[in-house]
Amino acid sequence: MRPDLSAASVRLDPADIVGPVHRRLFGSFVEHMGRCVYTGIFEPGHPTAGDDGLRGDVLDLVRELGVTTVRYPGGNFVSGYRWEDGVGPVDRRPTRLNLAWHSTETNAFGLGEFMHWAGRAGIEPMLALNFGTRGIAEALDLLEYCNHPGGTALSDLRVEHGDPDPYGVRMWCLGNEMDGPWQLGHRTAAEYGRLAAETARAMRQYDPGLELVACGSSGRAMATFGSWESTVLEHSYDLVDHISAHAYYELDGEDLGSFLASAVDLDGFITDVVSTADAVGARLGSAKRLGVSVDEWNVWYLRRHMASMAGSDPADWPAAPRLSEDDFTVADAVVVGSMLVTLLRRADRVQAACLAQLVNTIGAIRTEPGGPAWRQSIFHPFAQAARLAQGAVLRCDVRSPDTPTARYGDVPAVDAVATWHDATGDVTGDATDGLGGSRLTLFAVNRRAGEPVRFEVDLAAFGPGLRLVGATVLADADPAAVNTQAEPDRVAPRPHPDAALTGSTVQVTLPPASWNVVELRRD
C-alpha cells in the first residue's frame, strides 16, 4: 500500500510545442577569476596535461557535461582586459593586475589557448568585448584578428602566432554588466546604448551575419533594471540579436523553501526582459524579435564571497587564488535543475544560456592542483539535460499543489518540462546520443523540502508504442550533502525506485527536494 501523497499531474501533447531545444542553452562560462583557468582547465605539468598544458581529466568532464558554448574571458575581468596581452609567444606576454578580482594575471593562457581548448572540447566560443576601458577600435581589431582569413596586419599576426585558419567566432557579447558600479568603466544606459549601437554597426560592416548580445541590467534587483534595458535597446534594437540577463541565487539562512523556489524569480525575470524588449520593438515599429541570452546563471554564495574579498590584503595580489569555490549541495543541484526547467520552458525566447562558471570558481567541476578532478552536485542535472533534452520543448502546464515560501508566497510544489524528439516529424532538433527512434524526456523538480509528491503524466496524445527506458532521481536525506575529493560520488542521480508506465500514464513519486528525469522511447 502506498501512503497518501499530495498529487500533481500534467497532460502532454506532441503538437503543443513551445519551441525548439536550442543547443546554446547548454553553454557555460570561463573567466579569469580564481582557479577557473589556472589549475582548472589549464595546468602545465599536470599528469593528465599534454604539451598544450590543458588538463585532460577536465576536458573529459567538460565533454561529459555536454557543454555546447563557452563565454570567455569574462565577466567582470573583461572590462579591464587587453586581448593583445594573451596572444603570441608566452614568454613575451606582460603580467598585469586583475583589478576585477584583486589578483595577478600572468597571461600564460589567452585567446589562442582558449580557442585551442574550445576545439579539443568541441564547444562553440562566445567572446565578450571590453566595453569598460576600451571601445569600437579594439573590438574591430579583435574581430579582424579572430575572423579574417589573412592578408591584413592583424589576421597575419594570428597566422604568425600559429593559427593559419580563422577562428570564425559568430557570437559576441557587447561588454559585461555595464550598469554595475563595480564594473570598470561602468556607464549610464544612454552612454552604453550608444557605444553598443556604434560598435554593432561597425562590426556588421565586416560581417552582417554576426550574432551580437547587448548588455542587459546586471540583475533583476538592480535599481536600473527595466529602464536600463529600455534605454539601451532604444539605441541598439535593430543592431543586436539578443539582450543578456544574469541571475544568481543562494540559500539565505535557513529559508530552504524559498531557495528551492528560486526559479520562480528567474521565470519572472525573463518575462520582464522579454516584455521590455518587445515594448521597445513596438515603439520603434520593428518586426524583429530579440532573443534573451541568460549568459550568467547559477547558484552563487555571493555574500560569502563578498565577505572574503572584504578581508583581502590590499598589498597582496596573488595569482589564481581560491575564489568562490563553493561546495555545492543536493539542494543547490535541485535549484540548478529547476533553473534548467525554466530555461527550457522559455525556449520561445531564451536562445542561449551559460552556467557560470565551469571549473572551481562556482564551477560544476572541481580540481586540485596536481591532483584529481571531480563532479560537483550541480554537474548532474546539467549533464542530463544537455544529453537528453532534444527536439522540441512541449508545453507543460502542471496541475500541482502549492508549497508556501517566505519570499515568493505560495508556489507550485512541482515544476516540470518535457522535450520531444520526433523521428518522423518536422521538429526533430539534434539527436545527441546517437540512438534512433523518437524520444520523450520529462524533467521534474519537487520544491517541497519535507514531503514527497505523487506525479502523473498523461501521454494519451502520443498514441501507442512509447516505452519507459529509464528514470533517475537526485535526492538525499541530507539536502546539505556534497561531493568532495574523498567522496566524489556522494551526490549523483540514482535509478528511480518508483517510476512506472501503465497504459498511457506515467506515475512517479518525487521525493522531497529532488531532481527527477524520466525517459521514454518509441522505435
N, C-alpha and C positions, 0 to 999 in steps of 0.2 A: 504494500500500500504506500503510495506517495503521500507526503504531507500536503496539506492545503497550502498553495503558494499564490502570491499575487500573480496575475496573468497579464501578459501583453500579447498583441497579435498584429499581423500585417498581411495584406493580400498583395502579391506581386504579379505584375503583368509584363511580359516581354515587349509589348508595344508601347508601354508608358515610359519613354526614355527622357532623361534629363539632358544628357549629352554624352559625348564620347569620354572614355578614360584617357585623359591627357597624360602621356608618359612623363612630361616635365613636372607633374605633381609629385614625383618621387625624386626630387632634387635634394641636394644638401649644400653645405657651406664650408669653405676652408678660408680661414682668416689668419693673419699673422698675429695671433693672440695666444698667450700662454704656450702650451705644447701641442697645439693643433698641427703645426707644420714640423717644427724641430722636435725630434724623438717621437713624433706622431706618425705622419706619412713619410717623413724624411729623416733617416738616421744612418749616415755613412758608418760602416764598421759593424752595424748590427748583424747578427748571424744570418738573418734572412735577406739582407740587402745585397744587391749586386753592385756593379761598378757605378751605377747611377745614384746610389745612396737611398733608393726607395725601399721601404720595408715591405718585403714580400708577404709577411703574415698579415699586415694591414691591407695590402692590395687584395688578398684573398677574401678578407672580411668585407671590404668595400663591394666586391663583386657579389658576395653572398647577400649583402644588404639590399642590393638591387638598385643602387643609386643611378639615376639617369643623367642628371645635370648637376654641376657644381658651380656655385657662385664664388668668385675669387677676385681680389685678395682681401676684401672686406665689404661691409663692416666699417666700424669707426676708423680702423687702420688706414683705409684707402684715402681718407680726406687729408692725410699728410704724406702720402706715398708718391715717390718719383719712380715711375716704372723703369726708367733707364738704369736705376741702381741695381736691378735684378736681371740684367742681361749681359752677355759677353763673358769673358774669362772671369772665373770666380775670384782669382787672386787679385784682380784689379777692382773689385766691387767695393764701394765705401761702406763702412759701418756707421749707422745713424741711430739717433734716438727714436724710439717708437713712443710718441707723446700720448697716443690714444690709450696705451696700456702700461705706461711707466716702465718700459723695458728697453733693451738694446736690440736693434735689428742688424744682423750680420750680413744680410742679403745673400747668404750662401744658397738660398732657394729663391728663385724668382720666376719670371714669366716662362722662360724656356723649360725649366724644370717642371713647372706646373703643366704645361702643355704635353710634355713627355709623359708625366704621371697620368694625365687625363686619357691619353692614348692607351696606356697599359691598363687602366681601369675600365676602359670602354665607356667613358662618360662624355657628355657634351659640355664644353666650357661656357660659362656665363660670366663675362668680365664686367667689373664695376669700375667706373671712371672717377678720378679725383676731381670733385667739384668744390672742395674746400679751399685748398691753396693753389689750385690750378684752374684750367678752363678749356676753351674751344681749341686753342692751338695744340695743347698737349693731347687732347682727345683725338684730334686728327692725326697727330704723329703716331700715337699708339695704334690707331686703326690702320694706317699705312704699313707700319712695321708688321702687324699681325696678318693682314689680309691681302696685301698687294703681291702679285707673283714675283716681281723683280724689275730691275731697270731704274729704280729710284734710290735715293740715298738711304732711306730707312728700310725699304724692302731688301736692298742689297746688304744692309747691315745684318738683317736677320739671317740671310744666306751665309754671310761671313761667320755668324755665330753658330752655324752648324745645322740650320733648318732651311733647306732649299725650297721646301713646299710651304705655301702659305697656310696659316692656321685655320682660316675660314670661320672665324668666330661670328655667329649670327645674332646672339642676344647680348645686349649691352645695357647696364644699369647706369642711368644718368645721375651719379652721385649716390650718397647714402645718408639718410636721416638728417636732411639739411635744415630741418626746423629745430633740431635738438641743440640747446645751448652748450652741451658737452662736445659738440662736433666742431673740429677745426674749420673755421671759415663759415660757420652757420649763417643763414641768410633769412631775410623776410620772404614770404611767399611770392611777392611780386619780383624780387631780385632773382630768386631761384627759378621761377617760371620763365622769366625772360632768358636766363642763361640756358636752361634746358631746351627751350624752343630754338634758340640760335645754334646751339650745338647739334641738336637733332637735324635741323635744316642743313647744316654743313656736312654732317655725316652722310645724309641721304644724297648729297651731291656726288659722293663717291659711290654709294650703293643704296638705291631706293628700297631694296628688299630687306634691309636690316630690321631686327626687332628691337625696339627701344622701350625701356621701362623708366617712367618718370617717378621721382620720389614722392610717395605719399607721406603723411604725417608719421612721426616716429612711433606712434601708438594711439590707441583709442582714448586713453586717459589724458593725452596732451591737451592743453588749453587751445592749441592751434588746430586740433583735429576738426575736419569738416571745412572750415573756412580756408585752411591751407590747400586742401585738395581742389576746392572750387577755384581759388585764385590761380594756382599752378596750371590747372587744365584750361582756364580761360586763355592762357598764353600758348599752351602746347598741345591742345586736344588732338588736332588733326596731324600732328607731327610725331606722336608716340603711339605705341600699341597697347601698353599696359600701365597701370598705376600700382605702386607697391603698397603692401601692408605688412607690418611687423607685429607679432603677437607672442608674448611670453607669459607664462603662468607659474605660480609657486604655491605650495601649501602654506597658508597663513596660520601659524599656531596649531591649534587642534581642530580647525574647521575643515575636516576631511570631506564632508558633504559638499561644501561649496567648491572645493578643489576638484572633486570628481566631476562637477558640472561646469568646468571651465569652458568647454566647447560651446556652451550657450552664449557666452560672451563673444567667442570667435565668430559664431554664426551672425550675431547682431552686428559685429564689426564689418564683416563682409557685406551685409545688407546695406549698411550706412555708406560704405565706399562706393558700391555699385549705384546707389540712389544719387549720390552726389555727382558721380561721373555722368550718369545719364541725364541729370538736370542740366549740366553744363553743355552736353551734346545737344540737348533740345534747344537751349538758348542760342547756340551757335548755328542751329539748323543743319547739323551734321548727321549723315546717315551712318557714320562709323559707330561701332560699339566697342568700348575698350574692355580688355581683359584685366583681371586682377592677378598680380604676382605676389603671393604671400612668401616673399623670398627670405624671411627670417621667422621661424616659429619653433617653439619647443617649450618644455618645462625648464625654467632657469631660476635658481635660488639667488635672485638678484640682490636682495637685501644682504644676504650673507657675503656676496661678492663685494658689494659697496663697503661693507664694514671692514673687510680685509684690505681693500685698496686704501681706505682712510688711514690705516696704520702703516702705510708704506714709508720707508725712509726716503726723504726727498733727495738724498745724495746717492742712493743705491739704484742703479739701472741694470737689473740682471738680464741675461739673455735667456729667453724661453722659460720664464718662471712658471710654476704651477698656479694657474688661474682658473677658477670656477670648475674644478674637477669634481663635480657633484657625483655622488654615488646614487644612481637612480634606483628608485624603489618599485615595488609592484604597483603601488598607487600611481606613481609617475608614468609607468608603462600604460596603465589604463587611460590616463588623461591623454597621452600621446595617441593611443588608439582612437579615442573619441574625437580628437582633432583631425585625424585621418578620415574618420567617418564624415566629418563636416566638410573637409576639403573635397572629398569625392562627391558628396551630395550637392555641392555648389559648382559642379563641373560645367554648368552652363556659362559661368563667368570666370571661375578660378582656373587659369590655364597653366600656371607654374607655381611651384612652392618649394622652399628649401628648408629642410630640417637643419637648424643651427645649433651646434656645429657637428662636424663629422667625427673628430678624434679628440679625446682628452678634455678639451675645454667645452663644457656642456655637450659632450660627444656621445654618440651611440656606441662608439668603440673606445676602449681604454687600453693604454700601453704602459709598460715600464721600460726605461732606457736600458738597452742591452738584454731585456727580458721579454716576457710574453705579451701578447695582445689578447683581449677577450671582449665578449659581447656584453654591453650593459642591458638592463631590463628593457629599455626603450627600443633597443635594436630589433626585438622580435616582432612587435606589431607592424613596424615599418617594413621589415623584410617580407612579412606575409602579405601585406597589402601590395607592395611593389611586385611581388611574384604572381599573386592570384587575381588582382583587380584588372580585368581585361575586358575589352569590347566597349560596352555602353553602361552608363550608370542608370539604374532604374529608379523611378520614383518610389519612395519607401515611407509611406505615411503610417507610422507605427501608432497603434492604439495602446497606450501604456498607462499604468497607474503612476501617480506623481510621487515624488520624494521631496521633502522640504529641505531648503537650504537657507542659510543665513544671508547670503549675498544676493542670490538670484530668485528668491521666493520658491514656490513650488515648480519643479521641473519634471519632465518625463523621466521615469526611472530607467527606461530602456531607450537607447539611441542606436540606430542601425542604418546600414546602407547595403545595397546589393548591386553587383555587376553581372552582366550577361554577355558572354561571348557566343554569338550565334553563328555557327559554322556554315549555315545555309542562308543567312540573311544579309541585309545591306550594311549593318553596323557591326563589324566584327572586331575592330581595333587590332592590336598587336598581340598575337599569341606568344607569350614569353617563355613558356615552359616546354615547348616542343611537342606537346601532346595534342592529338587530334580531337575532333568532336566539339560539341557545344558544351559550355560550362557556365554554371551559375554559382556565384560565391556570395555568401552572406557574412557581413562583419557586424557584430553586435557588442554593445557595452552595457553592463549593468552598473548604474551610478549609485545604487544603494550600498552603503558601506557595511550594513549588518544583516541583510535579508536577501535570499535568492528570489528570482523572478522566473516564472514559467513563461516561455515564449513559443508561440505557434505561428507558423508561416504557411499561408495558403498558396499552393503552387498550381491550382487547377488550370489557370490560364496558359500554362506551358504545355498542357497535353501530356500524353503518356511518354514513358521512356527515361525520365530522369531517375538517376540512382545516387544514393548517398555514398560518396567515396572517401570522405574524411571530415573530421570535426576535432578541433583543438580548443583548449581553454588556457588562458594565463590568469592565474589567481593564486592566492596563498592565504592561509590562516593568519599570517602576519603581513599586513599591507605595507609594512616598512622593510620587508626583506629585500636584499640587494645581491648582486653578483660581485664577487671580489676575485682578486688574483688567486686566492686559496680555494674559493668555491665559485668558479666561473659560470657554472650552470645551475646555480641555486634557483634562479628565476628563469623560466623558459616555458613555452607552450607545451602542454601535455595532451595526450589523447583524451577527448571529452568522454566522460563515463556515462553521459546521459543525453545522447542525441539520436533521434530515430526518424525515419521517413515511413509514415503509414499512409498508404494510398497517395494522395496528393498533398499531404500535410507534414511539414517538418515540426517536430516537437523537441524542445531542448530546454533544460533548466540552466539558467545563467547564475552562477554563484555570485555572492556579494563582491562588489568591486572587481569586476572581471572583464577581460577581453576575450571574445569568442569568435571563432571562424568556422563556418560550415561550408563544405564544398559538395556540389552535385554536378554530375555529367550526364550527357546523352550522346551515345556513339553515333 
